[in-house]
Amino acid sequence: MNKSELIEKVAGQANLSKADAEKAVNAFIGVVEGAVASDDKVTLPGFGAWSRTQRAARTGRNPRTGEPVQIPAAKAVKFSVGADFKKKVNS
């Protein structure tokens, strides 16, 4: 499912126009991005949680040459699946 399909489904289930559903989806994405970027954790009980994590610098390998390459430290986004969501996926 891509973003436009998601907007269409949200509009249908929430009885909204597509324009209003698009505003809601975009607002949700913006809020989650802003919160995680400022190092807050966003939790939706039963669905999951987004948080920011730090990856340490490490040594990797260039797949073409096999030569060692230094990979710098980086910040990454982590999503942890909620229990209810996990049950629905596994049933």
trRosetta pair geometry for C-beta under 8 A, 3 or more apart (Angstrom, degrees):
i j d omega theta_ij theta_ji phi_ij phi_ji
1 5 4.6 -130 -158 94 81 129
1 6 5.6 103 147 -60 116 81
1 9 7.5 -16 -156 -9 140 141
2 5 5.2 94 52 13 65 104
2 6 7.1 -119 106 -7 33 93
3 6 5.5 -54 -148 35 33 115
3 7 6.4 35 154 -21 66 103
3 25 7.2 143 -164 143 89 144
4 7 5.6 -48 -147 34 34 114
4 8 6.5 39 151 -21 63 104
5 8 5.5 -51 -150 35 34 115
5 9 6.5 34 152 -17 66 104
6 9 5.8 -56 -149 37 32 110
6 10 6.3 30 154 -18 66 106
6 25 6.3 122 117 -127 111 147
7 10 5.8 -54 -145 38 30 111
7 11 6.2 35 154 -22 64 106
7 18 6.1 68 142 -159 109 82
7 21 4.9 129 -169 117 74 110
7 22 4.9 22 -142 -82 137 72
7 25 5.4 -101 -93 3 83 153
8 11 5.7 -53 -149 34 28 114
8 12 6.5 26 154 -16 62 107
8 18 6.6 -7 -97 -115 60 106
8 21 7.6 135 -74 102 16 154
9 12 5.8 -57 -149 38 31 110
9 13 6.2 17 160 -9 67 111
10 13 6.2 -62 -140 45 28 101
10 14 5.7 -1 171 6 67 119
10 16 7.0 -20 130 47 82 124
10 21 4.3 149 97 -158 105 116
10 24 6.6 -155 151 81 142 124
10 25 6.0 172 20 -60 164 110
11 14 6.6 -68 -129 52 17 92
11 15 7.9 38 171 -135 50 4
11 16 4.9 -105 -132 75 62 82
11 17 6.5 -41 -143 137 116 16
11 18 4.8 -27 -85 -90 160 53
11 20 7.3 120 -113 67 90 83
11 21 3.7 -97 -68 -24 81 153
12 15 7.7 12 180 -72 24 41
14 21 6.6 148 54 -99 124 100
14 24 7.6 -44 75 53 168 169
16 20 4.2 -121 180 88 113 118
16 21 4.6 142 92 -56 124 85
16 24 7.1 20 134 -3 175 138
17 20 4.7 92 54 9 81 101
17 21 6.9 -149 91 -4 41 87
18 21 5.6 -56 -144 41 33 112
18 22 6.1 38 155 -24 67 104
19 22 5.8 -52 -149 33 29 112
19 23 6.6 30 151 -18 62 103
20 23 5.6 -51 -150 34 35 113
20 24 6.4 34 151 -19 66 105
21 24 5.6 -54 -148 36 34 112
21 25 6.3 32 155 -17 67 105
22 25 5.8 -53 -143 39 31 108
22 26 6.1 28 158 -15 65 110
23 26 5.9 -59 -144 42 27 109
23 27 6.1 29 156 -22 64 109
24 27 5.7 -54 -145 36 28 112
24 28 6.4 30 155 -21 63 105
25 28 5.7 -53 -150 34 30 113
25 29 6.4 29 154 -17 64 106
26 29 5.7 -53 -147 38 32 111
26 30 6.2 33 154 -20 65 109
27 30 5.7 -56 -147 38 30 113
27 31 6.3 30 156 -20 65 106
28 31 5.9 -56 -148 34 28 109
28 32 6.4 23 157 -14 64 108
29 32 6.0 -59 -148 39 29 108
29 33 6.1 28 156 -18 66 110
30 33 5.8 -55 -143 39 28 110
30 34 6.1 26 160 -18 64 110
31 34 5.9 -57 -146 39 27 110
31 35 6.2 24 159 -17 64 110
31 42 7.7 122 126 -114 88 141
32 35 6.0 -58 -144 38 27 108
32 36 6.2 19 162 -11 65 111
32 42 5.2 -106 -128 35 78 174
32 50 5.8 67 -169 42 108 156
33 36 6.2 -63 -144 42 25 103
33 37 6.0 25 159 -21 64 113
34 37 5.8 -57 -143 37 26 112
34 38 6.4 8 162 -4 63 110
35 38 6.2 -69 -150 45 27 98
35 40 4.1 -76 -177 72 85 120
35 41 7.8 -57 146 65 112 8
35 42 5.0 100 94 -60 143 109
35 50 7.8 104 88 86 108 115
36 39 7.6 45 -176 -80 35 16
36 40 6.7 -92 -76 64 30 68
36 41 7.8 54 -102 -110 71 32
36 42 6.3 -65 -56 -2 89 111
36 50 5.2 -61 -80 133 130 114
36 51 6.7 -174 -127 -136 95 18
36 52 5.2 136 -179 -49 81 95
36 77 5.8 35 167 -119 147 106
37 52 7.4 113 -96 -68 20 139
39 52 5.5 -84 -112 46 57 134
41 49 6.0 11 175 -180 102 114
41 50 7.0 173 -158 85 57 51
41 51 4.3 -9 -114 -96 91 100
42 49 6.5 169 87 -154 51 63
42 50 4.7 6 53 50 102 98
42 51 7.6 -169 26 -68 62 57
43 48 7.9 -130 -142 121 55 33
43 49 4.2 -10 -104 -105 74 105
44 47 4.0 -16 103 52 114 122
44 48 6.2 16 55 52 95 51
44 49 7.1 -176 24 -78 60 55
44 82 7.0 -95 91 -38 74 143
45 82 6.6 122 -179 -134 31 142
46 82 4.7 94 145 141 14 146
46 83 6.8 -62 -123 58 50 74
46 84 3.6 2 -159 25 89 134
46 85 6.5 121 152 -27 59 81
47 82 4.7 66 59 15 16 138
47 84 7.1 -31 -61 67 42 106
47 85 5.2 80 -139 -49 41 128
48 79 5.7 27 158 -180 136 90
48 80 5.7 173 -160 87 85 51
48 81 4.9 -45 -98 -121 113 33
48 82 4.6 -120 -62 -19 47 85
48 85 6.0 -34 -42 25 94 156
49 79 7.2 164 82 -152 43 51
49 80 4.9 -4 54 53 92 100
49 82 7.3 105 -19 -65 77 88
50 77 6.2 -14 -165 -172 99 105
50 78 7.2 149 -156 79 48 51
50 79 5.5 -19 -98 -99 70 75
51 77 7.5 152 80 -156 32 59
51 78 5.2 -21 66 61 82 100
51 80 7.5 12 12 -3 108 106
52 75 5.7 -2 -175 -177 109 109
52 76 7.3 150 -157 78 61 35
52 77 6.1 -41 -101 -100 61 58
52 78 7.3 149 -117 14 11 86
53 75 7.2 153 79 -159 38 61
53 76 5.4 -27 66 67 89 85
53 77 7.6 132 19 -123 83 10
53 78 4.8 52 -11 -24 124 123
54 73 6.8 2 -179 -178 93 108
54 74 7.8 166 -157 90 53 35
54 75 5.9 -36 -102 -103 60 66
54 76 7.8 149 -106 21 13 78
55 58 7.9 -69 159 -5 96 112
55 73 6.3 173 91 -156 64 58
55 74 4.9 -2 54 60 111 79
55 75 7.4 -176 15 -93 81 14
55 76 5.5 51 -25 -8 114 120
56 73 5.7 -39 -152 -109 29 95
57 70 6.9 4 -180 -179 109 91
57 71 6.5 172 -157 91 60 61
57 72 5.4 -36 -110 -150 99 34
57 73 4.4 -59 -49 -47 78 77
58 71 5.2 -8 65 59 74 108
59 68 5.3 -11 -176 -166 113 109
59 69 7.2 145 -162 72 62 39
59 70 6.0 -38 -105 -102 68 55
59 71 7.1 165 -109 14 14 84
60 68 7.4 141 80 -156 34 58
60 69 5.1 -29 72 67 85 93
60 70 7.9 137 24 -120 76 8
60 71 4.8 55 -7 -30 115 121
61 66 5.8 -16 -176 -153 117 42
61 67 7.0 147 -155 72 68 30
61 68 6.1 -46 -99 -100 66 45
61 69 6.6 137 -122 15 12 90
62 65 4.6 14 95 45 125 92
62 66 6.6 -45 71 12 78 13
62 67 4.7 8 28 54 120 83
62 68 7.8 -50 -1 8 83 3
62 69 5.2 100 -49 -34 83 124
63 66 7.8 27 -152 -69 19 49
71 74 8.0 -59 157 -11 93 114
81 85 5.3 -125 -173 88 92 121
81 86 5.1 111 129 -65 121 94
81 89 7.8 -43 -170 11 147 144
82 85 4.7 87 62 12 85 107
82 86 6.8 -150 95 -10 41 90
83 86 5.6 -56 -146 36 29 113
83 87 6.4 33 155 -22 64 103
84 87 5.7 -52 -151 31 32 113
84 88 6.6 29 153 -17 64 104
85 88 5.9 -57 -152 35 32 110
85 89 6.4 28 153 -16 66 108
86 89 5.9 -58 -148 38 30 109
86 90 6.1 14 159 -6 66 115
87 90 6.1 -69 -143 47 26 100
87 91 6.1 29 160 -33 66 111
88 91 6.0 -52 -140 23 27 112
